[in-house]
Amino acid sequence: MILDRQLLILGDFNASSFVENLCDTRCISLEILAETLALKQFNHVKNDNNKILDLIFSNNECRILDDFAPLVKKDYHHPPINFIFDMRVQSIPDLGVNHAIRKKFNLGKANFIVMYDMILNADWSTVMEVADDPDEVY
């Protein structure tokens, strides 16, 4: 049963009506989802149009903060945010996966100096650009 688990659903719902308590079809669907799964919406960071399009639902307490030092340029419709979500990890259920074929990575053999140098010298200019159309970002 999912209700006895910690749950986090987040994304660009483009549903400012949900936060503004305006009842349209999208708002009603989100209200049903939140009520069914006992979720609360935590994001209250508004965009430049005074709307909240990115929603963060959880049945666990979340702290949402403005991100004043984002990794990429600000998208005026989807402001950068930081959120803190504490999750208690218990035992992972056996999902019938054949454990013999699981890959294990020995990161102790990684050349971190070279990796750090590659990251430091990478051209990040294209990552830092903001697309005019949010659908162009991928």
N, C-alpha and C positions, 0 to 999 in steps of 0.2 A: 504494500500500500504506500503510495507516494506521500500521503499526509504525515507520516511519521518520519520523514526525511527532511533535511535542510534543502531548500530549493532557491535557486537564483535564476531569474529570467530577465535578460536585459537586451535592449536593442533600440533601433530607430523605428518606432511604431508610427511616427507621423500622426499622432493622436493627441493633439493639444486639447481636444474636446474632453478627453478623459480627466485631465488635470483641472480644466476649467468648469467641470461638472455640466457640460452641455451634452445633452443626450442625443447622439447620433448612433448609427448602427455600429460603428467601430467602438465607440465608448461603451455601449451596452455589452458588446462581445467581451471587451476587456474587463468590465465589471463582473460579468459572469465567471470569467476565468479566475480573476482574483478572489472572488467569493468562494468558488468551488475548491480552490487550492489553499484557501486561508492565507492569501498573500496581501502584502501592503506595498504601495508604490512609494519609493523613497526619494527619487530625484526631484529637486525643487530648483535646480539651476536653470534660469531662463536664457533663451537666446536673444539676439539683438532685436527680434520682433516681439519680445516679451512673451514668448511661447516656450513650452517644454515639449520637445518632440521625442527625445530619448528617455525611455522609461526604464526604471529598475524595480522589478518586483521581487520580493523575497518574503519568506516566512521567518526570517532571521533578521535581527537588527543590522542595518547598514548605516554607515556614515558617508555622506556625499559632500564633497568639497569642490569649490572652484579650483581649476588647475591653472595657476598663474605662471607656470613654466612648462608649457606643453612641448611635446617632441616635434610637432608639426605646426604650421601656421593655423590660426584660428579659422574654423568654418563658421560663418555667421549664423547658420541655421542649427548647427550642432556644436555648442561650445565644449571645449575640453573639460573633463571632470576627473576627479580622483574619487575612488570609493573604497571603503574598508568594509570587508565582509569576512567575519570570523566563521570558519567552518570546522566543525569537529569531525575528524576522519576516524572512522572505526574500521573494523576489518572489512576488506574488500570481498564481496561475495564471489564464489566460484561460479563463473558463467559458462563452464564447460569447455574452456579454452585448453587446448593441448599445451601444457606447460613446457613440454620438451622442445617445442618449436619457437618458444619466446626468444627474442633476441635480447642479449645483454650487452651493454656498451661499457667498456672500461675507459672511463674518461680520465683515469690516472695517466694514461699514455698520451693524452692530447698535448699538443704543443701550444700551450696557452699564450706564450710570448708572441708567436707568429699570429695566432688568432686575434689577440689584442691589437697587434700592429695592423692587421688587415682591416679591422673595424675602425681604427683610428684614421687610416689613410683612405678609407672608402669615400667615394663621391656621394654625399648624402643630399645634394642640392635638389634632385628630383623628388626625394621623399619629403622635403620641406616645402615643396610647392603646393598651393591650394588650387584644386580644380574649380572651374566656374560651375560645373554641373556635378553635384554629389554622386551621381551615377557613374562618373568617370573615375572615381577613386576605387582602386582595387589593389 
